[in-house]
């Protein structure tokens, strides 16, 4: 899910705390190459998760 700052328009990604903890463990103490590979994997996982989320559109609509 993303939210945007009303004043700046900057978008932020909002994830459940347990998912954030898992993501954080994946990227701590990693090389740039490992981080890029992990980011790609996370994007794929999130796309799959979003595809199965019946409420996704309501999260993204202001």
C-alpha positions in Angstrom: 0.0 0.0 0.0 1.2 3.5 -0.7 0.3 6.8 0.9 1.3 10.3 -0.2 2.2 13.3 1.9 -0.5 15.8 1.1 1.9 18.7 1.2 4.9 17.3 -0.8 3.3 14.5 -2.8 6.1 12.2 -1.7 4.8 8.6 -1.7 5.5 6.1 1.1 5.0 2.4 1.1 3.1 1.0 4.1 3.5 -2.6 5.1 2.6 -4.6 8.1 5.1 -4.5 10.9 5.9 -8.2 10.7 6.6 -7.9 7.0 8.8 -4.8 7.6 10.8 -6.8 10.2 11.4 -9.6 7.7 12.4 -7.1 5.0 14.7 -5.3 7.4 16.5 -8.5 8.3 17.0 -9.2 4.6 18.7 -5.9 3.8 20.8 -5.3 6.9 24.5 -5.8 6.4 24.2 -6.6 2.7 26.2 -5.4 -0.3 24.6 -3.1 -2.9 24.3 -6.1 -5.3 22.5 -8.2 -2.6 20.2 -5.3 -1.8 19.2 -4.8 -5.4 18.5 -8.6 -5.8 16.5 -8.6 -2.6 14.6 -5.5 -3.6 13.6 -7.2 -6.9 12.4 -10.3 -4.9 10.4 -8.1 -2.6 8.7 -6.3 -5.5 7.7 -9.7 -7.0 6.4 -10.9 -3.7 4.4 -7.7 -3.1 3.0 -7.8 -6.6 1.7 -11.3 -5.9 0.4 -10.3 -2.6 -1.3 -7.2 -4.1 -2.9 -9.4 -6.8 -4.7 -11.4 -4.1 -5.7 -8.5 -2.0 -9.5 -7.8 -2.5 -9.1 -4.5 -0.6 -6.1 -3.1 -2.5 -8.0 -0.6 -4.6 -9.6 0.9 -1.5 -6.1 1.4 0.1 -4.9 3.3 -3.0 -7.9 5.5 -3.5 -7.6 8.8 -1.6 
